[in-house]
């Protein structure tokens, strides 16, 4: 049985971001697809090359957010500093920013997640950035959940090649 919003996965996404790791994580990359539905935006994420942990109880969890600016640039201290803060036009406390997303759970260097969010539309996140952080989000610490450094970035772009099915 299909839930109404999952039918959109059979069509090309409305927008996408190609994640690329920083200089310390050159093999980290992934794709994030955004599908506008009547229920919200379906965000479908696949990442490979994630840092792994050797201990079973230290399974890596990575904070995942939409940030204000679509410039994946920075300096040696913060390779993606130009992305700014989490997308948060209403100035809400964390984790109620529009750009706050559930974390990605690493599994032997891979991660996959699909989430439905009504906090934003595809149109309003175009040209912003998706950021993967090196640590988990504690959903409490202000302003960004103590997620630590940014390890991958991708700019959200409209998928101009998509064709709508009637």
C-alpha positions, 0 to 999 in steps of 0.5 A: 500500500502506498501512502499518498506522499510516497507516490511522489518518490516515483517521480523526479524530485522538485529539488536536490542537493549534492553533498560533498565532504570537507577536506578532512572527509574527501570520500564523503558524498551523497544526494538529498532529494526534495519532493513537494507533496500536499502534506509537506516536503518529502526529504530523501537522503543517501550518504556514503563515506561517513566516519565510522566507529569501532565500538558498538555503543559509539555508533555514529549519529550525524546532525542534519540541517538546512542552513540559511545560505547556499555557499559551501565555502569557509576557511580552515577553521570552518570549511562551510562557514558561509552557510550561516545559521540554521534556516530559522526565519521566525527566530524560534528556539532550537529544535523548532527552526524550519531547517532542523531535520532528524539526524542521520544514523551511520551504518558502516559509513552509509546512511539513508533517511526519508522524512516528511516535513511541513516546516518549509516548502521546496520553493523557500529552501531553494539556494540554501544549503544542507549541512551534515555535522560531525556529531549528533544534535542534542535537540536542546543546546542553543542555538544549534544542538551542539552538533559540532563541526560541519563535515559536508555541504550541498546547495539546494537547487531546483530540478529543472529537468523534471517532468510533471506526470498528470 
